[in-house]
Amino acid sequence: MHPLDNVIWQALTTRDAHFAESFDEARRFVREVGPLGAFLGRNSRGFASLAGLVEPGGTVGLFLDEPYESQNGWNFVVGAPLLQMIADNGATPFARPGSHPESVSQNTKIIELGPQDSPEMIELTAMTKPGPFGSRTHELGTYLGIRLQGKLVAMSGERLKVPGHTEVSAVCTHPEHTGNGYAGILISEVMKRIRAREEAPFLHVRQDNVRAIDVYKRLGFRERKLGHFAVLRKE
């Protein structure tokens, strides 16, 4: 199996195993880190195992190879085709302030975010919805941001980690500050740091997010596989 196949399972059984809760053939991140889960093996046993990790009325997010099919004990909440992309050509374009078509101030500085920034990170991701982000998500890896007048206006960081690969995640910009090239700058710096560890950056994006996919391709990512994201609620 390639490290990026069933990637949540592989993360929770390798480099992110210390964030995992487990039951039989299922794993999920502890609640404060995020709602993602996965299982190994046949669907019926996998979903039954997953039920041992989710409280009644609770939700879990899955990356599936095929569109979700109804399973006993689960209700489908929302989902979408999900494109997995990887930058495995060994080159990382490094976007510096002023190098984008939309010029960025030379005084723009990239800062490393930490626990003290968690409330603002949660607020920004809740507003822009790049994906689930909890009170401990920042513990998964390095998160970088840009502040203007003391306010966090853009961020990106690392999420899933499997052997030889790290996911670029939580790419978001405050709606009042889009169009300034901040996302490209931050993604490039996250990629640079991943490459420095001799790992390949990868990411996930909704298949219908054409604008984001175009940006990622310009930054060196290619399409690897099409899967499906599903949020399920346990009955």
Secondary structure as the mmCIF struct_conf table of DSSP 4:
data_model
#
loop_
_struct_conf.conf_type_id
_struct_conf.id
_struct_conf.beg_label_comp_id
_struct_conf.beg_label_asym_id
_struct_conf.beg_label_seq_id
_struct_conf.end_label_comp_id
_struct_conf.end_label_asym_id
_struct_conf.end_label_seq_id
TURN_TY1_P TURN_TY1_P1 PRO A 3 ASN A 6
HELX_RH_AL_P HELX_RH_AL_P1 VAL A 7 THR A 13
TURN_TY1_P TURN_TY1_P2 THR A 14 ASP A 16
HELX_RH_3T_P HELX_RH_3T_P1 ALA A 17 PHE A 19
STRN STRN1 ALA A 20 PHE A 23
TURN_TY1_P TURN_TY1_P3 ASP A 24 GLU A 25
STRN STRN2 ALA A 26 PHE A 29
TURN_TY1_P TURN_TY1_P4 ARG A 31 VAL A 33
BEND BEND1 PRO A 35 PRO A 35
STRN STRN3 LEU A 36 LEU A 36
STRN STRN4 GLY A 37 PHE A 39
BEND BEND2 GLY A 41 GLY A 41
HELX_RH_AL_P HELX_RH_AL_P2 ASN A 43 ALA A 51
TURN_TY1_P TURN_TY1_P5 GLY A 52 LEU A 53
BEND BEND3 VAL A 54 VAL A 54
TURN_TY1_P TURN_TY1_P6 PRO A 56 GLY A 57
STRN STRN5 THR A 59 LEU A 64
BEND BEND4 ASP A 65 GLU A 66
TURN_TY1_P TURN_TY1_P7 ASN A 72 GLY A 73
STRN STRN6 TRP A 74 ILE A 86
BEND BEND5 ASN A 89 GLY A 90
HELX_LH_PP_P HELX_LH_PP_P1 ALA A 95 ARG A 96
TURN_TY1_P TURN_TY1_P8 PRO A 97 GLY A 98
BEND BEND6 HIS A 100 GLU A 102
TURN_TY1_P TURN_TY1_P9 GLN A 106 ASN A 107
STRN STRN7 ILE A 110 LEU A 113
HELX_RH_3T_P HELX_RH_3T_P2 PRO A 115 ASP A 117
HELX_RH_AL_P HELX_RH_AL_P3 SER A 118 THR A 128
BEND BEND7 PRO A 130 GLY A 131
TURN_TY1_P TURN_TY1_P10 SER A 135 ARG A 136
HELX_RH_3T_P HELX_RH_3T_P3 THR A 137 LEU A 140
BEND BEND8 GLY A 141 GLY A 141
STRN STRN8 TYR A 143 LEU A 148
TURN_TY1_P TURN_TY1_P11 GLN A 149 GLY A 150
STRN STRN9 LYS A 151 VAL A 162
TURN_TY1_P TURN_TY1_P12 PRO A 163 GLY A 164
STRN STRN10 HIS A 165 THR A 173
HELX_RH_3T_P HELX_RH_3T_P4 PRO A 175 HIS A 177
TURN_TY1_P TURN_TY1_P13 THR A 178 GLY A 179
BEND BEND9 ASN A 180 GLY A 181
HELX_RH_AL_P HELX_RH_AL_P4 TYR A 182 ALA A 196
TURN_TY1_P TURN_TY1_P14 ARG A 197 GLU A 198
STRN STRN11 ALA A 200 ARG A 206
TURN_TY1_P TURN_TY1_P15 GLN A 207 ASP A 208
HELX_RH_AL_P HELX_RH_AL_P5 VAL A 210 ARG A 218
TURN_TY1_P TURN_TY1_P16 LEU A 219 GLY A 220
STRN STRN12 ARG A 222 LYS A 234
#
